[in-house]
Amino acid sequence: MLSYLDVTKLYGEVKALDGVTVEFRPGVVNALLGPNGSGKSTMMKMAVGLVRPDSGQVRVNGVDPARDPLAARRIVGYSPEEIVLYESLTPAELFSFVGSIYGVRGDAFGERTNVLIRLFRLEECMGKLIGELSHGNRRKVSIALALLHDPEVIILDEPFSGLDPQAGKILKELLRKYASEGRTVLFSTHVLELAEAVADRVTILHRGRVVGFGTPSDLKERLAAADLETAFLKATGLSEEVRGLLETLWGS
Amino acid sequence: MARWSEIAGILAKEATYRARRGTGVGRSRLAGLVGGGLVKSNLLGALLFTGMSLFFCAVAVVDQRFVVPMLGVLGLVELLVGAFATASTVHVILTEGLLEPLSTLPVTESDVRLALLSVGVYWGGLSMVFTVIPGALLVATKRGSWAVALWGTLEAVTLLLLAFGVGYLLGALSPKYTRSRISRALQTVAWLLFFGFGLLFQLLPPRAAGFVGEVGVPRWLLAIPPFSFPAAAMGVRESALVSLALSVLSVAVLRAGAGRLWTAASSRRFALPPSPPAGRWSLTVGRLQPLKKDLRLLAMNPRMLASTAYYAVIGPALVVAPMLADAVTGNSGIGRFLPAIGLFFGGVGGAGVYYLYALDAEGARLLYHLPLTRGGVARQKALTLTVTVSPMVLLVGVVGALSGGVPTGLAAVLTYGLTLIGSAMLNSAILAKRLPREPSAWTQETFSKGTLGLLMLAEFVVFGAAAAAAAVPAVLFGGAGSDLLSTAAALVESIFTLYLGWRRTRWLRDPV
C-alpha cells in the first residue's frame, strides 16, 4: 500500500503538491496522469525518500520514507523518468552491483535476472556498455533493475517512454502479473490510451492537486466523457482552454 | 557578434556548467566568470596571471641569472594549465553531446567548427598568455633588453597554440566510453605522461643550483623549450633555433589537434569491437560487487586511472625507489624509520579517495535510489583505495625487509596499510557527508577545492607530526630497543587512525 495524506510540497514559491490525499492499493494497477509539471514525479520520488513533504504523511507499506528512506528503498522498486545508469558498465555488471546492494543472494538472483533478461530481450545487450545502448534498451535495463529485488511496491515513472511495442506489451503483462500477486503497482504516463488499457485505477493530478480518481469507466461516467482523453481534459480544465487557443491560432 | 563566436561563448559556459553540475554552483554565478564575450571571459584570468607573472619575475629584475629559470617555469605553467583546461572543456563538450542541439538549427558547419575550435579562448584560455608576457615586459623594461620582451611574447603565443593543440588531442582522445583495452591503455599512458610533466619541477631545483655563468641554468636546459625562449633573448643561438622550431611545430600540433577534434565531434560514435555472443548469463552477487564496480569504473576511465595511479602509487614510488636501491645495495639504515615513513605515506595517501568519488560521475544518480548509507559508501571507497594502493604498501614492505629484516618489513606494511585504511575512511567520511542531497552526478567539481586543499594540508601536518613523533626514539637514542619503541609508537598511531576512521564512517547513517 502506498498512501499520501494531505501532502504538500513547495519548490520555492511553486506548490508542486497541494494537500494531496490518495491511496494506491495493492492488487490493482494504478496509473498516475497529469500534465507536465503537475507533481507526478515529485509524488513518486517521495515514496523512496528522494523528496520530503513539507507537510502531510507518505507511507509505503507502513514505512515513512521521509524518516526511514533506506527501509522504503528496500520495499520499493523505483525506475525514474530520467534514466540514470553507469554508462561505462555493462548491464551484467550493473545487475550484479545492484543485486548486491539489495542483498539478493544465490540461485534466486540468477534465476530472476535471467527471466528479466529474456523477458525484455536484453540478451544481446548484456555484454555491451550501457553507453552503447539505445534509449529503449536503457529504459529496459532501468526497469529490470527496479524489479531485481522482487519489490513489494513497484513505482515506474514514464516506463513506456522509448519502449518498442514488443517490450511495451511485455511490461503491461508484467504490471498486471505483479498486481495479481497482491503487490502495489503505480506507473505514470502521458499516453491516455495506455492508461485506459492497463490501469485498473487512475489518478489525475493537476497543479499539485488530485482532480480525478477512480476506475477509467467511473471517471468517464462522472465527467460525461466518451474516452479517458476527454475525461482527462475536462478534469484538468484544459478542454475549453485548448479549444480557445486553437481558434486563436487559426484566426477563426 | 559573429554567429560562431556566439556559439563558442554558449558552449564554453555550458561546458563549465556541466562540469560543475550538482555542486550547487548556479548558472548565474558561472555567468560572471565564463562566457559573455571575449574580454569578460578572459579578464579575471588575465589579472590573476599578470599578478603571478610579475611576482615571479621581480627576482629576475634584481638578478639576471633568474631570467631563464623564471620565464621558463612560467612558460611550463602556461602550457600545463592551458592544455589541461582545454582538454577538460573539450572532453565535456564531446561526452555531453553539446554539439547535438546545434544539428537541428540553421547554422553552417563552418560556424560550428570555428566555434568548437575557439571554445578554449572563450573559456578563458586567452588569459594564459599573461602568465609570461607581463613578466617578460617587466624584465625588458627594467633591464633595458627588448629582446626579452620579443622572445617572451613569442614564447607565450607559441605555448598557447601548443596548449590548445595538445588539449584538443587529449580531449578528443578521451571518448566517454570505450571497450577497447588497447585504446584505454594508450589513453592512460597519455594522461600519465601529461601529469608527469609536473616532475620537471621536482627535477629542476637541484640541477638549477649549479648556475652556468650569466644564464643561470645548466647548458643542457637552454636547448629545452620553454627555457630556450628567454635563453634566445640572451643571445644563445641554439636556443633561438630550437624556439623557432617549436613555434612552427606548435602550429602543426594545433592543426593536428583541431583536425582530430573535429573528426571526433562530427562522428560522435567511436569504433567499438564486437560484443560477446548472447546466451544464458551467469551473474554473481556478493559483498565484493561494489568493489568490483569501482575497479571496473577505474579501468574504464583512463584519466581517473592515471590521476589515481599518479597520486597513490607513482608519487610515493618516486620517494621509495631510491630507498629500495639503497636497501638492495645494503647501504641503507632506512629500515629503522620505515614504520614511521609508512605511517606518513598511509596518512597522506588517504586523501586519494577523492578521485574515487569522481569516478561515479552521472551513474551516481542511481545510488540515490538504492538502500545505501553515506557511511557505507565512505567505507566502500576507502576499500577501493586500499586495494588500489596495496602494491605500494607491499613495495614499502619489501624495502623494510631488505634493509631491516622481515619483522621491519611487516611492521612497515602494517603501519602503512592500517593508516591508509584509517585515513581513507576519515577522508571518505568527510567527503561522503558533503555529497549533494538531491540525486546528482559526482564529478571532480562536486567538492570545493578549498575543502580538498585544507584536508590535504591538515593531513600533511597531522601525519607529518605523528610520523616525526614515532621516529623520535630511533633518532635520539639509536639501538635495537629504541627502534622497537619507534615501531611500537608508529603501530599504535596507525591503529588509532584506523579506529577513528571506522568510528567516523559508522556515525554516517544518512542515506545517500
HADDOCK unambig.tbl for C-alpha pairs under 7 A between the chains (distance, minus, plus):
assign (segid A and resid 48 and name CA) (segid B and resid 369 and name CA) 6.92 0.50 0.50
assign (segid A and resid 50 and name CA) (segid B and resid 438 and name CA) 6.96 0.50 0.50
assign (segid A and resid 69 and name CA) (segid B and resid 511 and name CA) 6.89 0.50 0.50
assign (segid A and resid 70 and name CA) (segid B and resid 371 and name CA) 4.56 0.50 0.50
assign (segid A and resid 70 and name CA) (segid B and resid 372 and name CA) 6.79 0.50 0.50
assign (segid A and resid 70 and name CA) (segid B and resid 511 and name CA) 6.43 0.50 0.50
assign (segid A and resid 73 and name CA) (segid B and resid 369 and name CA) 6.73 0.50 0.50
assign (segid A and resid 73 and name CA) (segid B and resid 370 and name CA) 6.01 0.50 0.50
assign (segid A and resid 73 and name CA) (segid B and resid 371 and name CA) 5.37 0.50 0.50
assign (segid A and resid 74 and name CA) (segid B and resid 371 and name CA) 6.10 0.50 0.50
assign (segid A and resid 84 and name CA) (segid B and resid 363 and name CA) 5.98 0.50 0.50
assign (segid A and resid 84 and name CA) (segid B and resid 365 and name CA) 5.90 0.50 0.50
assign (segid A and resid 84 and name CA) (segid B and resid 366 and name CA) 5.49 0.50 0.50
assign (segid A and resid 85 and name CA) (segid B and resid 363 and name CA) 4.83 0.50 0.50
assign (segid A and resid 85 and name CA) (segid B and resid 366 and name CA) 6.06 0.50 0.50
assign (segid A and resid 86 and name CA) (segid B and resid 362 and name CA) 6.82 0.50 0.50
assign (segid A and resid 86 and name CA) (segid B and resid 363 and name CA) 4.17 0.50 0.50
assign (segid A and resid 88 and name CA) (segid B and resid 177 and name CA) 5.65 0.50 0.50
assign (segid A and resid 88 and name CA) (segid B and resid 297 and name CA) 6.66 0.50 0.50
assign (segid A and resid 88 and name CA) (segid B and resid 300 and name CA) 6.44 0.50 0.50
assign (segid A and resid 92 and name CA) (segid B and resid 283 and name CA) 6.81 0.50 0.50
assign (segid A and resid 96 and name CA) (segid B and resid 283 and name CA) 6.19 0.50 0.50
assign (segid A and resid 96 and name CA) (segid B and resid 284 and name CA) 5.84 0.50 0.50
assign (segid A and resid 96 and name CA) (segid B and resid 285 and name CA) 5.16 0.50 0.50
assign (segid A and resid 96 and name CA) (segid B and resid 289 and name CA) 6.59 0.50 0.50
assign (segid A and resid 97 and name CA) (segid B and resid 285 and name CA) 7.00 0.50 0.50
assign (segid A and resid 97 and name CA) (segid B and resid 289 and name CA) 5.21 0.50 0.50
assign (segid A and resid 97 and name CA) (segid B and resid 290 and name CA) 5.82 0.50 0.50
assign (segid A and resid 97 and name CA) (segid B and resid 293 and name CA) 6.67 0.50 0.50
assign (segid A and resid 99 and name CA) (segid B and resid 285 and name CA) 6.21 0.50 0.50
assign (segid A and resid 100 and name CA) (segid B and resid 285 and name CA) 5.15 0.50 0.50
assign (segid A and resid 100 and name CA) (segid B and resid 286 and name CA) 5.32 0.50 0.50
assign (segid A and resid 100 and name CA) (segid B and resid 287 and name CA) 6.39 0.50 0.50
assign (segid A and resid 100 and name CA) (segid B and resid 289 and name CA) 6.35 0.50 0.50
assign (segid A and resid 102 and name CA) (segid B and resid 371 and name CA) 7.00 0.50 0.50
assign (segid A and resid 105 and name CA) (segid B and resid 285 and name CA) 6.33 0.50 0.50
assign (segid A and resid 110 and name CA) (segid B and resid 282 and name CA) 6.56 0.50 0.50
assign (segid A and resid 110 and name CA) (segid B and resid 283 and name CA) 6.01 0.50 0.50
assign (segid A and resid 114 and name CA) (segid B and resid 280 and name CA) 6.97 0.50 0.50
assign (segid A and resid 114 and name CA) (segid B and resid 281 and name CA) 6.54 0.50 0.50
assign (segid A and resid 123 and name CA) (segid B and resid 278 and name CA) 5.26 0.50 0.50
assign (segid A and resid 123 and name CA) (segid B and resid 279 and name CA) 6.51 0.50 0.50
assign (segid A and resid 124 and name CA) (segid B and resid 277 and name CA) 6.88 0.50 0.50
assign (segid A and resid 124 and name CA) (segid B and resid 278 and name CA) 5.00 0.50 0.50
assign (segid A and resid 127 and name CA) (segid B and resid 275 and name CA) 6.02 0.50 0.50
assign (segid A and resid 127 and name CA) (segid B and resid 276 and name CA) 5.81 0.50 0.50
assign (segid A and resid 128 and name CA) (segid B and resid 275 and name CA) 5.77 0.50 0.50
assign (segid A and resid 131 and name CA) (segid B and resid 177 and name CA) 6.94 0.50 0.50
